[in-house]
Amino acid sequence: MTLEMLKGAINDKKMLCPKCKQPVQKYDNFVEMVSSVWDGAGDSGTELEGSKVTLICGNDGCGWKERTEYWESYIVED
């Protein structure tokens, strides 16, 4: 999952807080996890293993906050 997908899910209010069931309002510290980096003979690349982010509910009365690499599980489909 990419940062653009995360931003889209939050902006579209499709990422729900598991505690209060309202849309997640914020995120912090998004990082992509690297599984390998290779370089050789004019060819190089990086293979990504996923991403990790801190999700913050941000709704009144709810203090839920979680650092997770499984953030896509909080996205609901229409």
N, C-alpha and C positions, 0 to 999 in steps of 0.2 A: 504494500500500500504506500502511496506517495503523500507528500505534504499537500499537494493540490486536492487529493481525494479527502484528506482530513479536513481541510478548510471548507471544501464543498459540503461535506456532511454536517459540519457545525453551522455554516451559513444557511443551509436548507432545513435546519432543525430536524435532521434525521438521526442524530446521535443522542440517545436518551440516557439520563442518569439512572443507574439501577436502584438508587435509594428513593428519590422523589418522583421518578418517571417523567420529569420535565426535560426539555432539551438542554444538553450540555452547552455552556456559554463560552468557555475558554479552554485553551490548551497552553502548555509551556514545555520547553526543552525537547523539541522534536529532534530525533537523531536517526539516521539510517545506519543500520548495523552492517558491517562489511564482513563477508565470509572469506574473500581472498582478493589480493591485488597481485597482478602479474605484469611483467614487462620483459620484452625480448624481441630482438630482430625487427625493430620498427613497429611492433604490434604490442599494445598494452591495454589493460582494462581493469575494471573493478567489478567484482560480483557482489551484489547486495544480498543480505540474508533476511531483510525485513526492516522494521523500524520500531522505535520506542518513543513514547510520548507521555507526558503527565496531563491527564484530563482533569478539568476543574469544573464542577457543576455550575457554580456562580449564581444559582437561584436563591432568592430570599429564604432563609431558614434551613438551608441545606449546605452542609460543610463537606460534602463528599469530594474526595480528590484521590486519584490513583495514578501511579506510574505503571504503565503496562506496554507490552509488545503485542497484545491481543486486542488493540483498540477497535479493530474492525467489527468485533463481536457486539459492540454497543450501537452499531448502525442498524436502524430498522428500515425495512423496505415498505413501499406503499402497498 
